[in-house]
Each structure stands twice: as C-alpha cells, then as structure tokens.
C-alpha cells in the first residue's frame, strides 16, 4: 500500500472534520468515528488504542457507541498475542497519552508479561473507568 492511500484517507478525514465542525450531527460539537466515518455528537466519543495492521502501529482511535465494542474486541485479540513490535508500539501510545506509570509496567517486562497490564487497561477503557484524552 503506497503513501497515496494515506493522502486519500487524510483528505476524507479533513472533509469529515469540516462537516463535523459545521454541526453535521445537529450538535455544537461533533466528531467523526474513525471506523464508520460517520458524524456523531461529541458526547458519544469513545477513545481507545487500536492496532492498525496496515501501518503496524497502535493508533488513537475515536469510535462511536456502535463501533466501540468491535474495536475493543480487535484490540483485545492483539493484546492476547502481543509480540515485541506491538509492545513497543503500545509503549509509544502510552507515552503519547502521558500514561507513564502503565508505560513503566509494560516496559519492565517482555511482550508476554505486558499482556496482563494492557488487558486491565483495556478493561478500564471498556467499562468507562478510564478516559483517554482527545
């Protein structure tokens, strides 16, 4: 997959953000779900780490209520079979979100050992006990 794909995706996201800022969902603040690409009220946003296989990286994902459960399942599957490259990408994600304590736990162990703290972290996100910044 070439770089042009990222350019096309970028243009689509920019258009979607423009529409969201225009109040496409009849709300003063809206967001575009990065799974279904639909505009939703900002109050419904769910932010989570999500493994993007095409770029081999954990990305910050913005999901609507309908797309959130499937994305949690996909992320949970990656954590269950976490390898060292994925662990490193999760570490970068955690540091970017200023989750230093969790990053230290993940960094202190190998990929297999990192599965438990990352699984608990995802559980907290799924239950709404932990909110990631937008």
Secondary structure as a PSIPRED ss2 file (coil, helix, strand):
# PSIPRED VFORMAT (PSIPRED V4.0)

   1 X C   1.000  0.000  0.000
   2 X C   1.000  0.000  0.000
   3 X H   0.000  1.000  0.000
   4 X H   0.000  1.000  0.000
   5 X H   0.000  1.000  0.000
   6 X H   0.000  1.000  0.000
   7 X H   0.000  1.000  0.000
   8 X H   0.000  1.000  0.000
   9 X H   0.000  1.000  0.000
  10 X H   0.000  1.000  0.000
  11 X H   0.000  1.000  0.000
  12 X H   0.000  1.000  0.000
  13 X H   0.000  1.000  0.000
  14 X H   0.000  1.000  0.000
  15 X H   0.000  1.000  0.000
  16 X H   0.000  1.000  0.000
  17 X H   0.000  1.000  0.000
  18 X H   0.000  1.000  0.000
  19 X H   0.000  1.000  0.000
  20 X H   0.000  1.000  0.000
  21 X H   0.000  1.000  0.000
  22 X C   1.000  0.000  0.000
  23 X C   1.000  0.000  0.000
  24 X C   1.000  0.000  0.000
  25 X C   1.000  0.000  0.000
  26 X C   1.000  0.000  0.000
  27 X C   1.000  0.000  0.000
  28 X C   1.000  0.000  0.000
  29 X C   1.000  0.000  0.000
  30 X E   0.000  0.000  1.000
  31 X E   0.000  0.000  1.000
  32 X E   0.000  0.000  1.000
  33 X C   1.000  0.000  0.000
  34 X C   1.000  0.000  0.000
  35 X C   1.000  0.000  0.000
  36 X C   1.000  0.000  0.000
  37 X C   1.000  0.000  0.000
  38 X C   1.000  0.000  0.000
  39 X E   0.000  0.000  1.000
  40 X E   0.000  0.000  1.000
  41 X E   0.000  0.000  1.000
  42 X H   0.000  1.000  0.000
  43 X H   0.000  1.000  0.000
  44 X H   0.000  1.000  0.000
  45 X C   1.000  0.000  0.000
  46 X E   0.000  0.000  1.000
  47 X E   0.000  0.000  1.000
  48 X E   0.000  0.000  1.000
  49 X E   0.000  0.000  1.000
  50 X E   0.000  0.000  1.000
  51 X E   0.000  0.000  1.000
  52 X E   0.000  0.000  1.000
  53 X C   1.000  0.000  0.000
  54 X C   1.000  0.000  0.000
  55 X C   1.000  0.000  0.000
  56 X C   1.000  0.000  0.000
  57 X E   0.000  0.000  1.000
  58 X E   0.000  0.000  1.000
  59 X E   0.000  0.000  1.000
  60 X E   0.000  0.000  1.000
  61 X E   0.000  0.000  1.000
  62 X E   0.000  0.000  1.000
  63 X E   0.000  0.000  1.000
  64 X C   1.000  0.000  0.000
  65 X H   0.000  1.000  0.000
  66 X H   0.000  1.000  0.000
  67 X H   0.000  1.000  0.000
  68 X H   0.000  1.000  0.000
  69 X H   0.000  1.000  0.000
  70 X H   0.000  1.000  0.000
  71 X H   0.000  1.000  0.000
  72 X H   0.000  1.000  0.000
  73 X H   0.000  1.000  0.000
  74 X H   0.000  1.000  0.000
  75 X H   0.000  1.000  0.000
  76 X H   0.000  1.000  0.000
  77 X H   0.000  1.000  0.000
  78 X H   0.000  1.000  0.000
  79 X H   0.000  1.000  0.000
  80 X H   0.000  1.000  0.000
  81 X C   1.000  0.000  0.000
  82 X C   1.000  0.000  0.000
  83 X C   1.000  0.000  0.000
  84 X H   0.000  1.000  0.000
  85 X H   0.000  1.000  0.000
  86 X H   0.000  1.000  0.000
  87 X H   0.000  1.000  0.000
  88 X H   0.000  1.000  0.000
  89 X H   0.000  1.000  0.000
  90 X H   0.000  1.000  0.000
  91 X H   0.000  1.000  0.000
  92 X H   0.000  1.000  0.000
  93 X H   0.000  1.000  0.000
  94 X H   0.000  1.000  0.000
  95 X H   0.000  1.000  0.000
  96 X H   0.000  1.000  0.000
  97 X C   1.000  0.000  0.000
  98 X C   1.000  0.000  0.000
  99 X C   1.000  0.000  0.000
 100 X H   0.000  1.000  0.000
 101 X H   0.000  1.000  0.000
 102 X H   0.000  1.000  0.000
 103 X H   0.000  1.000  0.000
 104 X H   0.000  1.000  0.000
 105 X H   0.000  1.000  0.000
 106 X H   0.000  1.000  0.000
 107 X H   0.000  1.000  0.000
 108 X C   1.000  0.000  0.000
 109 X C   1.000  0.000  0.000
 110 X C   1.000  0.000  0.000
 111 X H   0.000  1.000  0.000
 112 X H   0.000  1.000  0.000
 113 X H   0.000  1.000  0.000
 114 X H   0.000  1.000  0.000
 115 X H   0.000  1.000  0.000
 116 X H   0.000  1.000  0.000
 117 X H   0.000  1.000  0.000
 118 X H   0.000  1.000  0.000
 119 X H   0.000  1.000  0.000
 120 X H   0.000  1.000  0.000
 121 X H   0.000  1.000  0.000
 122 X H   0.000  1.000  0.000
 123 X H   0.000  1.000  0.000
 124 X H   0.000  1.000  0.000
 125 X H   0.000  1.000  0.000
 126 X H   0.000  1.000  0.000
 127 X H   0.000  1.000  0.000
 128 X C   1.000  0.000  0.000
 129 X C   1.000  0.000  0.000
 130 X C   1.000  0.000  0.000
 131 X C   1.000  0.000  0.000
 132 X C   1.000  0.000  0.000
 133 X C   1.000  0.000  0.000
 134 X C   1.000  0.000  0.000
